[in-house]
Amino acid sequence: MSVIRGSVVPLSRSLGRRHPRRRLLAVAPGLVGAAVLVLSGCAGPGTAATATPVPSASDWSYNGATGPAHWDAVAKTCRNTSASHESPIDIVTGTLKSGSATQAVRIDYHPTSFTVENTGHTVEAVPADLTADAIELDGTRYFLQQFHFHATSEHTVDGKHATAELHLVHKSKQGEVVVLAVLLDPGADNPALDELLGAIPTSGKEAELTHAIDAAALLPAGSASAQYEGSLTTPPCTEGVRWNVYLSGVTLSTAQLRALTEAYAGNHRPVQPLHGREVTRVPAA
Ligand SMILES: [Zn+2]
C-alpha cells in the first residue's frame, strides 16, 4: 500500500473473507470526488467516503437479475444517463481523433513476483511489490496494482469482440487510475502466462506464483492505442478512469484461452454510449 486517503474499505468486506492484502485507491477529487476505490476486478468493486454504497461481490453478476442491466440497483453510479462517461466502449477506428506519439504510454515494467487470485468475478494477478512496475503518461507515473481478464472482450473495435481482454490497472500517487487494455485472440502461446493460467485457484482463493512475470510480455509491441476517459467496468462503475486500449492485440494459445474461459466466460460488461466523448488514436512511442 503506498497511498491511502480518506476512509478505506478492505477487499475482504466485498469478498466476504479475510484478505492478506488491501489494494486501495484514492481517486483524485478532480476526477470523481473523494471516492476511495478497492482495486479488484476491473478496478472495482468498492467505494467509501461517498454516497456510493459498496457493492458486495455476491450482489452482482454478468447475467440475469443481477447482470449489467441491473447494476444500478447495487451502485447508482452504474446507471447510464445522458451525461454518463462509462466503459467499455466500441472503438470506431474511422472516427478517432489524431493524437501524437508524445501522448503514448511509456512502459517501465520488470520481472516481478505475482500472486494469482480468483475474485469470484475474474482471474487477477497482484504484484508482490505495488511500486515495482510502472507506466508514465503525460509526465505522471502510475503504478501497476493488478491485472485481470475478461472473456469475451469488453471493448470492441468496429463492433467486433476479441476472444478475451486483459486489463492492467495502475494508480498514481495522487490516486488517479489508468488502465491499459489488451485484446486477446487465439494464436501463438504466450509463455509469460503459462504458470498463471495453469494455477488458477478456485473462487475466493489465491496462489503464489514461483516464476516472475515481466508484464511487458503481455503488451503488443509497437501498437497504436485508443485513449479516452471512462469508468470502471464493474460496480460501482466509477468514472474518472483513463483508458489506453491497444489497437493491436496479442495472442494466447487455444489452451491458454480455454483456461481463462473455463474459469470465467461471459464476465464482460456490454459497451456503453460515448455521449460526446472523444477517442484519440495515439501512435506507438
Ligand atoms: Zn477489467
Residues whose N, C-alpha, C, O or C-beta is under 5 A from the ligand:
A	BS01	ZN	G41 C42 H167
